[in-house]
Amino acid sequence: MKWVEGAKQGIVVAGGQGKGNDLTQLSYSEEVVVDQLGTVYVADRGNHEIMRWPKGATKGSVIVGGNGTGGQSNQLYWPIGLSFDQHGNLYVVDYRNRRVQKFNIDSNT
């Protein structure tokens, strides 16, 4: 939810369509980061993926994970945190795999 100063209610910027694995849903979201363009990134522990919602989007896209639960480099198992460095690299705390992974993603797609 996003709150505009003085507003009486929030604005849904990601998810909001119940629990699930559709591109309009989240399942046990853990961490959120918003970049300077207003793009929202969410660590979705329940779906074992990182999702991205560009500003104004009605559905997100999976940018990391989404390949089932597991320990391969393209899989996550309970991502609970995320952060970007100054070069745009994404770091994901992959809790059940006991690791932090680094991803080079294009933040404009």
N, C-alpha and C positions, 0 to 999 in steps of 0.2 A: 504494500500500500504506500502511496505517496500522499503526503499532506501538504496542501498549500496553506501558507500562513493565513489564519483567520477563518479557514474552512470549517464547516460543521461535519464533514465526512471526507474519507480518503478516496483516492483514485487507484483502482487496480492497474498495476503496470506489468504484472506477470502472474500467470496462473489464474486462479479465481473460478475455475470450472470444476471444482471438486477434486478429490484425490484420484490420481491415475497416471498413465504414461503417454497420454496424447500430447501433442505439441501445445495445447492450451491448458495443460494441467501440470501440477507438481505433486510429489509424494515425499513427505518429510524433508522439506527444504531446510537447509542448515545455515548457509552463509550467502550474503548478497554483496556485490560490489557494483557501483555505478561509475562509468567512465565520464570523461569530460563532454562527450556527445550525448549523454543521457541513456546510453545503452546499459541495460541491466543484465548482470551475470549472476546465476544462481547455482550453488552446489546443491544438487538434489540427491540426498542420501538414499531415499527409497527407490529411485530409478537408476542409481549408480552412474550418474552423468552430470555434466556441467551444461547448463542451458543459457542461451543468450536471447534477449528481447531488445531489438533496436527501439529507440524512442517512438512511441505511438503504435507499435506492432500489436496485433491481436493474437498472434501465436509466436512461440519461440522456435529456436532451432538447437539441436544438440551439437555442441562443438567439441566435446571431449567425452569419451565413454559411449554409452548407448549400445555396447556390444555384449551385453550380458555381464553378470557378476564374474569377476575373476582377477587373476594376477598378471595377465599379459599386459604389454605396454599400451594397448588400445582399450584396456578394460579398467574399471574402477570397482572398488568394493567399499561402499559407504564414504563417499567424499563429504568431508565436513567443513572444509575451509578452502578459500581461494584468495589469490592476490596477484597483482601485476607488478612487474618491475618497470624501470624507466625506459626499457627497450621494447615493451609490449609483450614480454614473455609472461605466460600464465603459469602460476604455481598452484598445484592442487594438493591438499592434505587428504591422502587416501587412507583413512583410518584403519580399516580392517586388513589392508595389505601392509600396514605399518611403514608407509613410505610417503615421500613428497615427490611428485612428478612435475617436471617442467615441460611446457608445451609452447611452441612458437606458432601463434595463430594470427590470422589477418583480421584485425578488429573492424575492418570496413566491409566485411561480407556477412 
